[in-house]
């Protein structure tokens, strides 16, 4: 079942250009899309759409376009846009009678289609999946470019300095606490196995059970020291850290 709360979350920063020569359908879809996305622009043919695309100060995250339109059809519009931005997300509206165009569109690089007449449940499902992809890529890019990994409202990890920051103050960590966090922060939310962690932390050639017991004590002390640090025990497999 479609999660409308998540769709609303994804749509808050997504700009859409909707291209359709049927004026009634355009108005109807504009009302639907404006309830979800922060910016929705309408164009009635490919030529107008391409002009808006080139004139936009902020790039459109998603283009939704019909195929058969006057002045410039949807295929030419997509080809022109891909020459400028090969990564542009596009959803194509296609009537059953236009299926012969689909292979050409796939060859161009389009993989998302919605058949007309539009089934709104199916349409929203496609839009949800595309929006999630756009949102996740944006979050990943922001996290990758940021020096800080946010762990709570007050807590963050400085990737460059490898420091745990609480309310803008550096927390003092023991050597083992530092090594443990340093490992988990290499790929936040990845589950590191008990063996991976103990190999990283301890040089001793002790039994794995003893090392895991030491690890559990270390994590217990760290949780008491920094309660808002969300260290997750993943069903006895290992540990991960939850980011905000």
C-alpha positions in Angstrom: 0.0 0.0 0.0 1.3 3.4 -0.9 2.7 5.4 2.0 1.3 8.9 1.4 3.3 10.4 4.3 6.6 9.3 2.7 5.4 10.6 -0.7 4.7 13.9 0.9 8.1 13.9 2.5 9.8 13.1 -0.8 7.9 15.8 -2.6 8.7 18.7 -0.4 11.9 19.5 -2.4 11.0 18.1 -5.8 10.2 20.3 -8.8 8.2 18.9 -11.6 7.5 19.9 -15.2 4.3 18.3 -16.5 3.9 18.3 -20.3 0.5 17.5 -21.9 -1.5 19.1 -24.7 -4.8 18.1 -23.3 -5.8 21.2 -21.3 -8.4 19.4 -19.1 -6.0 16.6 -18.2 -3.2 19.1 -17.5 -5.4 21.1 -15.1 -6.6 17.9 -13.4 -3.0 16.6 -13.0 -1.7 19.9 -11.9 -4.1 19.9 -8.9 -3.0 16.4 -8.0 0.7 17.1 -8.3 0.6 20.4 -6.5 -0.8 18.6 -3.4 2.4 16.6 -3.3 5.3 18.6 -4.8 6.6 22.0 -3.9 6.8 23.2 -7.5 4.8 22.1 -10.5 5.0 23.8 -13.9 2.8 23.0 -16.9 3.6 23.1 -20.6 1.2 22.3 -23.4 3.7 21.1 -26.0 7.3 20.0 -26.3 8.5 23.4 -27.6 7.0 25.3 -24.6 8.4 22.6 -22.3 11.9 22.8 -23.6 11.8 26.6 -23.4 10.8 26.4 -19.7 13.4 23.7 -19.1 16.2 26.0 -20.5 14.8 29.1 -18.8 14.4 27.5 -15.3 16.8 28.9 -12.7 16.3 25.8 -10.6 16.5 22.5 -12.5 13.4 20.3 -12.7 13.9 17.0 -10.8 11.3 15.2 -12.8 9.7 15.6 -16.3 6.3 14.0 -16.9 5.5 14.2 -20.6 3.0 13.0 -23.2 4.3 11.6 -26.5 2.1 13.1 -29.3 2.0 16.9 -29.0 2.1 19.8 -31.5 5.3 21.7 -32.4 7.7 19.2 -30.7 6.6 15.8 -29.6 7.6 14.0 -26.4 10.4 12.0 -28.0 12.1 15.0 -29.4 11.7 16.8 -26.1 13.3 14.0 -24.2 16.2 13.7 -26.7 16.9 17.4 -26.4 16.8 17.3 -22.6 19.1 14.2 -22.5 21.6 16.0 -24.6 21.8 18.6 -21.8 21.3 16.4 -18.8 21.6 12.6 -19.4 20.6 12.0 -15.7 17.3 13.8 -16.0 14.4 11.7 -14.5 11.5 11.3 -17.0 8.1 9.6 -16.8 6.3 9.1 -20.2 2.5 9.1 -20.5 1.6 6.8 -23.4 -1.7 5.8 -24.9 -2.2 2.1 -25.9 -2.0 3.1 -29.6 1.5 4.6 -29.0 3.2 1.4 -27.8 5.4 1.4 -31.0 7.2 4.4 -29.6 8.2 2.6 -26.4 11.3 0.8 -27.8 12.6 4.0 -29.1 12.1 5.7 -25.8 13.8 2.7 -24.0 16.8 3.1 -26.4 17.0 6.8 -25.5 17.1 5.9 -21.8 13.5 6.2 -20.5 12.3 3.3 -18.3 9.2 4.7 -16.5 5.9 4.7 -18.4 2.3 5.3 -17.4 -0.5 4.2 -19.8 -3.4 6.4 -20.7 -6.1 6.7 -19.8 -4.4 7.2 -16.5 -5.0 4.8 -13.6 -4.3 7.1 -10.7 -3.2 4.4 -8.3 -0.7 3.1 -10.8 0.4 6.7 -11.6 1.0 7.5 -7.9 2.9 4.2 -7.5 5.3 5.2 -10.3 5.6 8.7 -9.0 6.3 7.4 -5.5 9.2 5.1 -6.7 10.8 7.9 -8.9 10.4 10.4 -6.1 12.0 8.0 -3.6 15.0 7.6 -6.0 15.4 11.3 -6.4 15.1 11.9 -2.6 17.6 9.1 -1.7 20.2 10.3 -4.2 19.9 13.8 -2.9 20.3 12.7 0.8 23.3 10.5 -0.1 24.9 13.4 -2.0 24.4 15.8 0.9 25.7 13.3 3.4 28.7 12.5 1.2 29.6 16.2 0.8 29.0 17.1 4.4 31.8 17.0 7.0 29.3 16.0 9.7 27.1 12.9 10.1 24.1 13.8 12.2 23.3 11.3 14.9 20.6 13.3 16.8 19.6 16.9 17.3 22.6 17.5 19.6 25.0 14.9 18.5 27.2 14.5 15.3 30.3 12.9 14.0 33.0 14.9 12.3 34.3 12.8 9.5 37.4 14.8 8.9 38.5 15.1 12.5 37.0 11.8 13.6 35.4 13.4 16.6 32.1 12.9 18.4 30.5 16.3 18.9 27.8 17.0 21.5 26.3 20.5 21.5 29.3 21.8 19.7 31.8 20.3 22.2 34.1 17.4 21.5 33.5 14.4 23.7 36.5 12.5 25.1 36.6 8.9 24.1 38.7 6.0 25.1 40.9 4.3 22.5 38.5 1.4 22.1 35.4 3.7 22.0 37.1 5.7 19.3 38.0 2.7 17.2 34.5 1.3 17.6 32.8 4.5 16.4 35.4 5.0 13.7 34.5 1.7 12.2 30.8 2.1 12.4 31.0 5.6 10.9 32.9 4.4 7.8 29.5 3.3 6.5 26.7 4.5 8.8 23.7 2.1 9.1 25.8 -0.8 7.7 25.7 -3.9 10.0 29.2 -4.8 11.0 29.5 -8.4 12.3 30.8 -9.2 15.8 33.9 -10.7 14.2 34.6 -7.7 12.0 34.3 -5.4 15.0 36.4 -7.5 17.4 39.1 -7.9 14.7 39.2 -4.1 14.3 39.3 -3.4 18.1 41.4 -6.1 19.6 44.8 -7.5 18.9 44.5 -10.4 21.4 44.1 -13.9 20.0 41.4 -14.7 22.5 38.3 -16.8 22.0 35.6 -15.0 20.1 33.1 -15.4 22.9 35.5 -13.5 25.3 36.1 -10.7 22.7 32.3 -10.4 22.1 31.8 -10.1 25.9 34.4 -7.3 26.0 32.7 -5.7 23.1 29.3 -5.8 24.9 30.8 -4.2 28.0 32.4 -1.5 25.8 29.1 -0.7 24.1 27.3 -0.7 27.5 29.7 1.9 28.8 29.4 4.0 25.6 25.6 4.0 25.8 25.8 5.3 29.4 28.3 8.0 28.4 26.3 9.1 25.3 22.6 8.0 25.7 21.5 9.7 22.5 24.0 7.6 20.5 21.7 5.0 18.8 23.9 1.8 18.6 21.7 -1.0 17.3 22.2 -4.6 18.1 21.1 -6.5 15.0 19.8 -9.9 16.1 23.1 -11.2 17.4 24.8 -10.7 14.0 26.5 -7.5 14.9 26.1 -3.7 15.3 25.2 -0.7 13.3 24.7 3.0 14.2 21.5 4.9 13.3 21.9 8.3 11.7 19.4 11.1 12.1 
